[in-house]
Amino acid sequence: MYLIIASSKREQSNSRLLAEAALQAVQSLGHEVELIHLKEYPLPFCDGESAYSDANVAILAEKIEQAQGVLLACPIYNYGINSMLKNLIELTSQNWQEKVVGFLCAAGGMNSYMSIMGTASSMMLSFRCLILPKFVYATDESFDGNRINDEDVEQRIAELARSLIRIGTAMRNDP
């Protein structure tokens, strides 16, 4: 089973649109996938102590643990992932061990293109995640209201979904 986590709290979120397109792409490849909207799982701030015992933390930690691979859909704020996603990663840190992880990023402009690298590097070094190198980065121009209007972005989402399945399957079958 694969997991897609949409981390924006906004109802009309571009990163949510990316997550929904990725859901369809993974489903079209015949694989089981679940889309989680973090706004539906209120989480405490990671305090290094009692936050880990929260019921929603336990639910999400288990889902991450069971997933063959995870796509993270997030808005880019101030040259980084949003705080909800960072908090989730901190709260569920050990459950990310050796996961295949891909990114779907929505940003206002192209200047933040490399901003995902801090999170990717951290997950790679701390949890030994295998980060899919061709992540999706889409700007406001790629959206028209409540839909993606950029064929290149849609193609990259499909490619990311294929990579997630291919690498996730290979890692699962590793002796």
Secondary structure, 3 states (H helix, E strand, C coil): CEEEEECCCCCCCHHHHHHHHHHHHHHHCCCCEEEEEHHHCCCCCCCCCHHHHCHHHHHHHHHHHHCCEEEEEEEEECCEECHHHHHHHHHCHHHHCCCEEEEEEEECCHHHHHHHHHHHHHHHHHHCCEECCCCEEEEHHHECCCCECCHHHHHHHHHHHHHHHHHHHHHHCCC
